[in-house]
Amino acid sequence: MRRTDRLFEIIQILRAGGLHRAQDIADRLEVSVRTVYRDMDTLVASGVPVEGARGVGYLVREQITLPPLNLTAAELEALNLGMAIVAEAADPDLKNAALSLAEKIDAVLPTQTVAEADAWKFAVYPFADAARGFSHMATLRAAIKARQKLSLQYCRIDGTLTERVIRPLHMEYWGRVWTLTAWCETRAAFRVFRVDLIEEATALPELFVDEPGKTLAEYDPEH
């Protein structure tokens, strides 16, 4: 498993809520506890709102504070998305401005939110990864709101391109990576898709309604 993919898996574990011991995470991912410690340090440095300590356990905070403002995760998502888009612009001045803005934001963030100055330079997930899925955002959000089925062309982590028909349920943002939780009709199971790995997203004319076993409330991140 590539390190980037392992970090994504750790985020999926943390999003289930509660306190997670490093040993339990290590056993689940079949890596050493020392590797989990390093990965947690990297996630914290990259802006993922993780709290915890070695020997105690880790959990995800619900809110990130930026003095004198209190930012929700959605508001920080919008801020990062804007920087990601600007940083991918062809204009070198805009790219430099995005990095400069990241440094200024980092300078006023409390130390418990971002541990290192390089964190807002996207140490884990570069600007390109954050911006890659942006073209699908409008389609995904609109489909969730309208309860409209989607046809996806999705590139799995191993590089295989698959086609899915899904019921989009919820989008979340985890340290420069957007995820889409959905009921996958192709696999007849809940699935979490990385938005940056979606090649195409097409709204289908078919709408959906809540059915037992297929709602967001019934989704269990640990299964």
C-alpha positions in Angstrom: 0.0 0.0 0.0 1.4 3.4 -1.0 1.8 5.9 1.8 -0.8 8.3 0.4 -3.3 5.4 0.3 -2.5 4.4 3.8 -3.0 7.9 5.1 -6.4 7.9 3.4 -7.3 4.6 5.1 -6.3 6.1 8.5 -8.6 9.0 7.8 -11.4 6.5 7.1 -10.8 4.8 10.4 -10.8 8.1 12.4 -14.0 9.3 10.7 -15.9 6.5 12.5 -15.6 8.6 15.6 -14.2 7.8 19.1 -10.7 7.3 20.3 -8.5 4.9 18.3 -5.3 3.4 19.7 -2.2 3.4 17.4 -1.8 -0.4 18.1 -5.4 -1.0 16.8 -4.7 1.0 13.7 -1.4 -0.7 13.1 -3.0 -4.2 13.4 -5.8 -3.2 11.0 -3.4 -1.9 8.4 -0.7 -4.5 9.0 2.1 -2.0 9.7 4.2 -1.1 12.8 3.0 1.2 15.5 6.0 3.4 14.7 4.7 3.8 11.2 1.3 4.8 12.5 3.0 7.4 14.8 4.8 8.9 11.7 1.6 8.9 9.7 -0.3 10.7 12.4 2.4 13.4 12.6 2.1 13.8 8.9 -1.7 14.1 9.0 -1.5 16.7 11.7 1.1 18.7 9.8 -1.1 18.6 6.7 -4.0 20.2 8.5 -6.2 17.2 9.3 -7.9 18.1 12.6 -6.4 15.1 14.6 -6.0 15.2 18.4 -4.3 12.7 20.5 -0.9 11.5 21.7 1.3 8.4 21.5 0.2 5.9 24.1 -3.2 7.5 24.5 -5.0 7.4 21.1 -6.3 9.6 18.3 -9.5 11.2 17.3 -10.7 13.9 14.8 -11.9 17.3 16.0 -15.1 18.8 14.6 -13.9 22.4 14.5 -10.7 24.2 13.5 -10.0 27.6 15.1 -8.4 30.4 13.2 -8.1 33.5 15.4 -10.1 35.7 15.5 -12.4 33.5 13.5 -13.9 30.2 14.4 -14.0 28.1 11.2 -16.1 25.1 10.6 -14.7 22.2 8.6 -16.9 23.3 5.6 -15.5 26.9 5.8 -11.9 25.6 5.9 -12.7 23.4 3.0 -13.8 26.4 0.9 -10.6 28.3 1.9 -8.4 25.4 0.9 -10.3 24.8 -2.3 -9.8 28.4 -3.4 -6.1 28.2 -2.7 -5.9 24.8 -4.6 -7.6 26.2 -7.7 -5.4 29.4 -7.7 -2.2 27.4 -7.2 -3.0 25.4 -10.3 -3.4 28.5 -12.4 -0.9 29.1 -15.2 -0.1 32.5 -13.9 3.1 32.2 -11.8 2.2 35.3 -9.8 -1.1 33.6 -8.7 0.7 30.5 -7.8 3.2 32.5 -5.6 0.3 34.4 -4.1 -1.5 31.1 -3.1 1.7 29.9 -1.4 2.2 33.2 0.3 -1.4 33.2 1.5 -0.9 29.7 2.9 2.1 30.9 4.8 0.2 33.9 6.2 -2.7 31.7 7.3 -0.3 29.2 8.9 1.3 32.1 10.9 -1.9 32.8 12.7 -3.2 29.3 13.2 -2.8 27.9 16.7 0.0 25.3 17.1 -2.4 22.6 17.9 -4.1 23.0 14.5 -1.1 22.9 12.3 2.2 21.8 13.8 4.6 22.9 11.1 4.9 25.9 8.8 5.1 23.6 5.7 1.7 22.1 6.5 -0.3 24.6 4.4 2.0 23.9 1.5 0.2 20.5 1.2 3.0 18.3 2.5 0.8 15.2 2.0 -1.6 16.0 -0.8 -0.4 18.6 -3.3 -2.5 21.3 -4.7 -3.1 19.3 -7.9 -4.8 16.5 -5.9 -7.1 18.9 -4.2 -8.0 20.7 -7.5 -8.4 17.5 -9.6 -11.8 16.7 -8.3 -13.1 20.2 -8.4 -14.7 19.8 -11.9 -17.1 17.2 -10.4 -18.1 19.2 -7.3 -21.2 20.9 -8.8 -22.5 17.6 -10.2 -22.0 15.7 -7.0 -23.5 18.3 -4.7 -26.5 18.9 -7.0 -27.1 15.1 -7.2 -27.0 14.8 -3.4 -29.5 17.7 -3.0 -31.8 16.4 -5.7 -31.4 12.7 -4.6 -30.4 11.8 -8.2 -28.5 8.7 -9.2 -25.1 9.1 -10.8 -23.0 7.1 -13.2 -19.4 7.2 -12.3 -16.2 6.2 -14.0 -13.8 5.7 -11.1 -10.1 5.0 -11.1 -9.4 2.6 -8.2 -6.2 2.9 -6.2 -4.6 0.1 -8.2 -5.3 2.1 -11.4 -8.2 0.0 -12.7 -11.0 2.0 -14.2 -14.5 0.9 -13.1 -18.0 2.0 -13.9 -20.6 2.4 -11.1 -24.1 3.5 -10.6 -24.5 5.1 -7.2 -26.9 7.0 -4.9 -24.8 9.9 -3.6 -25.4 10.5 0.1 -22.8 12.8 1.6 -19.5 14.6 0.9 -16.7 15.2 3.4 -13.4 16.9 3.4 -10.3 15.4 5.0 -7.1 17.4 4.7 -7.0 18.2 1.0 -9.0 15.1 0.0 -12.7 15.1 -0.7 -14.7 11.9 -0.2 -18.2 10.9 -1.4 -20.1 8.4 0.6 -22.7 6.6 -1.5 -24.8 3.5 -1.8 -23.3 1.7 -4.8 -25.9 -0.1 -6.8 -23.3 -1.9 -8.8 -21.8 -3.5 -5.7 -25.0 -3.5 -3.6 -23.1 -2.0 -0.7 -22.0 1.3 0.8 -18.8 2.7 -0.7 -16.6 5.8 -0.1 -15.1 7.3 -3.2 -12.2 9.7 -3.4 -13.4 12.6 -5.5 -10.0 13.2 -7.0 -10.1 9.6 -8.5 -13.4 10.2 -10.2 -12.8 10.4 -14.0 -16.4 11.2 -15.0 -19.6 11.8 -13.1 -22.9 11.9 -15.0 -26.3 12.7 -13.5 -28.9 10.0 -14.5 -32.6 10.8 -15.0 -33.6 8.4 -12.2 -34.2 9.7 -8.7 -34.1 7.7 -5.5 -35.9 7.6 -2.2 -34.8 6.3 1.2 -34.9 2.5 1.4 -34.0 0.4 4.5 -30.3 -0.4 4.5 -29.3 2.2 2.0 -29.5 5.5 3.9 -26.6 7.6 5.3 -27.9 7.0 8.8 -27.3 3.3 8.4 -23.8 3.6 6.9 -21.1 2.2 9.3 -17.6 3.4 8.4 -16.1 0.4 10.2 -17.7 -2.1 7.8 
